Amino acid sequence: MKANHLLIMAINKLTEKIQLHILKMLSKQFMYPEEIIENCISDLGDEIKTNNPKLTIKNQLKELSDNKMIAYYHGYKITPKGKSKV
């Protein structure tokens, strides 16, 4: 049970780190999804220890979009709500 709790905490920490990294990148410029994924993998690659890092990052993009932190219109940009988190 304790191992599961530690795993969940590690996953939550990783997702927060990926989301914050995405928000910081988008606070500087508009980006296409593939650019975001490539930059996250190159910057955080060693820390993303999942079977499919691209899918992990895509899931975080979706979560940020669902939470209205970023918006998609031919690419991603940060919203005022997202800027408040950076």
Secondary structure, 3 states (H helix, E strand, C coil): CHHHHHHHHHHHHHHHHHHHHHHHHHHHCCECHHHHHHHHHHHHCCCCCCCCHHHHHHHHHHHHHHCCCEEECCCEEECHHHHCCC
